[in-house]
Structure formats: structure tokens, C-alpha cells
Amino acid sequence: MATYKLVATAAMGLESIVAREVKDLGYETTVENGKIFFEGDELAIARSNMWLRTADRVKIVMGEFNAYTFDQLFEGTKALPWETLMPVDAAFPVSGKSVKSKLYSVPDCQSIVKKAIVERMKAAYKRMSFLEESGPTYKIEVAIRNDKVTLTVDTSGAGLHKRGYRTGQGEAPLKETMAAALIKLTNWRPDRPFHDPFCGSGTIPIEAALIGQNIAPGFNREFISEEWPVIPESIWEKVRLDAEEAANYDQPLEIYGSDIDHKIIEVAKENAIEAGLGDLIQFKQMQGKDFTASSDYGVIVGNPPYGERIGEEEEVERMYRDMGEVFEQYPTWSKYLITSHPDFEDLYGKKATKKRKLFNGFIRTDYYQYFGQRPPRNTN
Ligand SMILES: C[S@@+](CC[C@H](N)C(=O)[O-])C[C@H]1O[C@@H](n2cnc3c(N)ncnc32)[C@H](O)[C@@H]1O
């Protein structure tokens, strides 16, 4: 087993949630913009990919050094022990980015890094001819910021938001990682009712059900590092087996998803089935303003339309007003709504208990949080 410097990448604003998840897996973290660093072995790579609900990817940090010239970039890259990670037949495409640095030509940086690794690998594996690159893939990134080079290797493959259950989606689907983060920011517990009244393809209710039954978000997919010889198959088997054991399929859940669009409700149902959740979530075609609840102390999490499209604004504003009137008839329920609409609180008719700036993709949004009454102690 080796020890790797690892980084879980996160959408802007979600760093503290991702860091919490990494800590919950038992690793110490340091946090920078969009990056949560931790150390771990091959098991840590497999576990973090399997369990992180809110991170974008997990990468190995191969090395960090300053470079002001192409020579320094070449030598710094060549000095790293690439052969300890990659077999002789590894395929290793190199992507790049550069911000505020002397070395600003990204294509040049990529090809220099590529050449330096090829040279290192040929020397390490005593190859005179070219490397065939017919084996497992190692996606390398050279990122240069303020002349500091960071070389990483992606261990996830498809981004971690690709859980493998989304067979269909609506017009503005929420990333699964963001949906999980929205839920983690609430006070919801699996013994309380949960409702997404704008559920679209069902992302938020599905993520809630996965959290509610402690089902690993990566149970339904594969990771690029599963092909790597340095991570024995037995590690992945152990991680999958542990995930199976950790799942609490007996946890009863009261989770609802509703949407005005009956076609998208069918998509949501299919996605839930694909996620292995079968009939666990109750989906229904319904307008947001027809929300009702038969039990108390529930949680609403909603990602309504933001009214950004031409012609949509008036309708969305009316909907926000209706929503405020209806939801506030349920004072024991907590409500959490994400939108980019600048006048949301005025339209909803109440100042949020708390709000948090989040980026939904490139859209700057606020997450409006209205805390419901606390349950009496003995029912808590
Ligand atoms: C931003 S999308 C939600 C996407 C969803 N979170 C997902 O991941 O697929 C907003 C949803 O609100 C629904 N919608 C629009 N007006 C509505 C209304 N008055 N009542 C209920 N749903 C509405 C739309 O049909 C759409 O599916």
C-alpha cells in the first residue's frame, strides 16, 4: 500500500460540505478554493469515490512545483515517479489550464508534460521505442496558477455526479452532487417527511432516499481507477461489500416528489427504479401551490424555475407568491429553496431564516432556508 496525496474537487461554495464528508470517512482535510486535500492509500481512493456524495472528482496529486520556463516544467514533471502509478502500457492523455502565469500557452504546457512523462516512463521501463498506450487510462492534468504547477491524475473517470441512475432528464436538471449538498444543508432526518414540489427528473428525492438509507452514491457505477493494476480488485470488492453492508434498506422513508409536468414525473419514476429505489419515493403530478402534508415536522427542498427565460418571469413570480402563501401554512415544516431570482424573499413574502450563496453550474443562486418549528423533545 502506498500513501497518496489526494484531492476531492468541489463546486464553489460546497467546500465545507465535501470536507465534512471526507472527515466522516476518517481522513484529515485541508481546504482551498474548490479543493479538499487529504492523504490515503488505495483503499482511500476506492472509498472516497464510492462514498463522496457532494464532490465532483477524486484526484491524485502527483506533484507541485514552481515553473517559470518550459525547461523547469519539463524537469519538474520528469522528476516525479510516474512509473509507480502507471504500467508500461498506460494511456495518459494530458489536459491543462493556466491562470496568471508565465507559462500561459496551455497546448505547449500539455505537450511538454506529455514528453517529460514519456521520457520518464521509457527510462523506468527500459523502452527504446515509443510507448503503445494500449492499457488502462490515466487522465493527467497540468494546472498552473501564479506559476505554481500542480500535476494530478483523475481516479474517478466520469464525474461523481454521474451516479448511473439518470436515464432521462428535464430542461434544467440539478447535478446529483448539488442535490445531495442541498439535502445535507437541511435539518432533515430519515424519520421525517421530505417533499420536493419541483422535482423534475427526481434528482433531489432520489438523493434524499440514498442518504436516508445510507446507500453509497457510487454503488451503481464504475470508476476509471478500477482498471489500474496498483489498486487490486480485492479493494474494490471490499468497498462494494462494505457499502452493501452499510446500506439500511429497512429504514422506512416518507419521500415525495411532485411536478406540474406529468411527463417529467414518468422520467423521475424511471430514474428512481434505475437507482434501485423502486416504489420508495412517491411521485405525483401536481402544482406547487397544491402542496399539502398530512404529517408534521417535514422538510421541503425545491429547485423551482428561476424565471430567467424570456416570457417566464411573470409566471414564475406568481408561482413564488403562491408558494409562500401555501408553504407558510405548515409552520412545523422547514423549507429550503434555491433560486437566482433577486426578489425571491419579497415574492415569497418572508425573509429567510438563513441564506447561503451557491453556484448551480455557472448560475449564482441563493439557498433560502426557512426553519420550521422544532418538534417537542419526546418526539425528537
Ligand atoms: C429547475 S427544474 C427542477 C429540476 C430538478 N431538480 C431535476 O433535477 O430534474 C424546475 C421544475 O419545476 C417544474 N414547475 C414549473 N412550474 C411549476 C409549478 N407551478 N408547480 C410545480 N412544478 C412546477 C418544472 O416542470 C420543472 O420540472
The ligand as an SDF file (V2000), in Angstrom:
LIG
                    3D

 27 29  0  0  0  0  0  0  0  0999 V2000
  -35.3300   23.6450  -12.4070 C   0  0  0  0  0  0  0  0  0  0  0  0
  -36.4870   22.3980  -12.7520 S   0  0  0  0  0  0  0  0  0  0  0  0
  -36.1680   21.1970  -11.4890 C   0  0  0  0  0  0  0  0  0  0  0  0
  -35.1550   20.1970  -11.9280 C   0  0  0  0  0  0  0  0  0  0  0  0
  -34.9730   19.0520  -10.9660 C   0  0  0  0  0  0  0  0  0  0  0  0
  -34.3810   19.4860   -9.7060 N   0  0  0  0  0  0  0  0  0  0  0  0
  -34.1280   17.9620  -11.6250 C   0  0  0  0  0  0  0  0  0  0  0  0
  -33.0210   17.6900  -11.1410 O   0  0  0  0  0  0  0  0  0  0  0  0
  -34.5480   17.4090  -12.6430 O   0  0  0  0  0  0  0  0  0  0  0  0
  -37.9900   23.1030  -12.2600 C   0  0  0  0  0  0  0  0  0  0  0  0
  -39.1970   22.1980  -12.3590 C   0  0  0  0  0  0  0  0  0  0  0  0
  -40.3150   22.9050  -11.8430 O   0  0  0  0  0  0  0  0  0  0  0  0
  -41.4680   22.4840  -12.5740 C   0  0  0  0  0  0  0  0  0  0  0  0
  -42.5320   23.5150  -12.4240 N   0  0  0  0  0  0  0  0  0  0  0  0
  -42.6710   24.6980  -13.0500 C   0  0  0  0  0  0  0  0  0  0  0  0
  -43.7440   25.3610  -12.5760 N   0  0  0  0  0  0  0  0  0  0  0  0
  -44.2840   24.5900  -11.6100 C   0  0  0  0  0  0  0  0  0  0  0  0
  -45.3920   24.7420  -10.7250 C   0  0  0  0  0  0  0  0  0  0  0  0
  -46.1550   25.8070  -10.7420 N   0  0  0  0  0  0  0  0  0  0  0  0
  -45.6430   23.7380   -9.8470 N   0  0  0  0  0  0  0  0  0  0  0  0
  -44.8620   22.6420   -9.7990 C   0  0  0  0  0  0  0  0  0  0  0  0
  -43.8220   22.4380  -10.6220 N   0  0  0  0  0  0  0  0  0  0  0  0
  -43.5060   23.4080  -11.4980 C   0  0  0  0  0  0  0  0  0  0  0  0
  -40.9570   22.3030  -13.9890 C   0  0  0  0  0  0  0  0  0  0  0  0
  -41.8030   21.3930  -14.6910 O   0  0  0  0  0  0  0  0  0  0  0  0
  -39.5340   21.7530  -13.7620 C   0  0  0  0  0  0  0  0  0  0  0  0
  -39.5140   20.3550  -13.8250 O   0  0  0  0  0  0  0  0  0  0  0  0
  1  2  1  0
  2  3  1  0
  2 10  1  0
  3  4  1  0
  4  5  1  0
  5  6  1  0
  5  7  1  0
  7  8  2  0
  7  9  1  0
 10 11  1  0
 11 12  1  0
 11 26  1  0
 12 13  1  0
 13 14  1  0
 13 24  1  0
 14 15  1  0
 14 23  1  0
 15 16  2  0
 16 17  1  0
 17 18  1  0
 17 23  2  0
 18 19  1  0
 18 20  2  0
 20 21  1  0
 21 22  2  0
 22 23  1  0
 24 25  1  0
 24 26  1  0
 26 27  1  0
M  CHG  2   2   1   9  -1
M  END
$$$$
